[in-house]
């Protein structure tokens, strides 16, 4: 793009075209990954991206590429990445034992980000030695290698639900509801927004730093991205030690400060040596922050919503990067590259204290495995899956002296009910009978309520047992009420 149209805003739109699809289509990708066979989904999408990349290589070879075509193809490839990313991330728990999950997530994140850095570096070498079309053909062949690996991979047997596959829109709605009441993931998302809006600056403006501030070309651009990759490799080896010494929150804070320093150096760079130093520091800081946040998102999610939850993390991450790229591109176009870099660096420093209240990796050690302790609902006849809405009522008998403690405990239970598909949750107390409380919540359908039985985790069970300790007579009775179809009776 710097050759076709070197305007800073237009160049930054390449980053936008890469990241905007990840904001728009990551959730659909996550929904698909949770409701269809992930291996087949990945096979189809990787093949499609390989075809698009190869076709673009042909267009480059024929000298038919314009700025608009470049942005469209970049957007299409970004769309493929958006649909692929949640499935890739969510299969990690299928590949390793549970105890190795955090290490596996970190290694996966390291691999993705090293590839992101080293790939363009290799492309710079190929461009200068073979030609600008060659990297696209190399990329297409490499993608076919990924397809071959997927064909050889035998997916492990998973627990299969006796319920029908979730419908697309219902699955998307459940994802947003779950994230809204998953405090572990919400904290991670807030920290991600505070970092990536500002960290996007050097990614979006690096081509212009190379061309306009330093006067270099594809070789130097590839070299700088390679230096980011080297920094990421060094950071990957140091991550376990740094996390043990610092913990996730301080590690991200230090990574944010490092990114700030790298951004300032990019704004000052007039010689390749300064830009190389900035790139190495940027890679070291980037992998420290992104890997820590990725692990934080993984450990916050139960299996049933893992791909959708990670998709929302990808949406937030890339949405923040997209917004930031537009902001810094526009600021660079009006005020200059140094001003844009220094403004982004200031934002990074301010983000550390402003987002400190949201802690990372609080889901570590939380039992997210299904507990399967809810008994089957007692029914007098078969109920169609689509009947609803369903109201669940649980009656508690509580010592009136324990009223406040009980209400505090059951307030925690609201989050579990809503995370797993419930809505309109309430706790009522009997005006004529002290100590009698009735908990109610609604679910969209009988099928969704049966899914709740499969979604309750070991951690949820602990919360429920804490609430039930206040019940002084046996077990709390549970009643299921289904909306009657009065319209059909009137007809």
Secondary structure, DSSP 8 states (H G I E B T S, - for coil): -TTT---HHHHHHHHHHHHHHHHHHHHHHHHHHHHS-HHHHHHHHHHHHHHHHHHHHHHHHTT---HHHHHHHHHHHHHHHHHHHHHHHHTHHHHS-GGGHHHHHHHHHHHHHHHHHHHHHHHHHHHHHT-TTHHHHHHHHHHHHHHHHHHH---------SS----HHHHHHHHHHHHHT-HHHHHHHHHHHHHHHHHHHHHHHHHHIIIIII---HHHHHHHHHHHHHHHHHHHHHHHHHHHHHHHHHHHHHHHHHHHHHHHHHHH--SHHHHHHHHHHHHHHHHHHHHHHHHHHHTT--GGGHHHHHHHHHHHHHHHHHHHHHHHHHHHHHH-HHHHHHHHHHHHHHHHHHTTTS-S-TTTT---SB---S-----SS---TT---EEEEEEEEB-GGGHHHHHHHHHHHHHHHHHTT-EEEEEEE-SSSTTEEEEEEEES-HHHHHHHHHH-BHHHHHHHHHHHTTB-SSS--EEEEE---HHHHH-
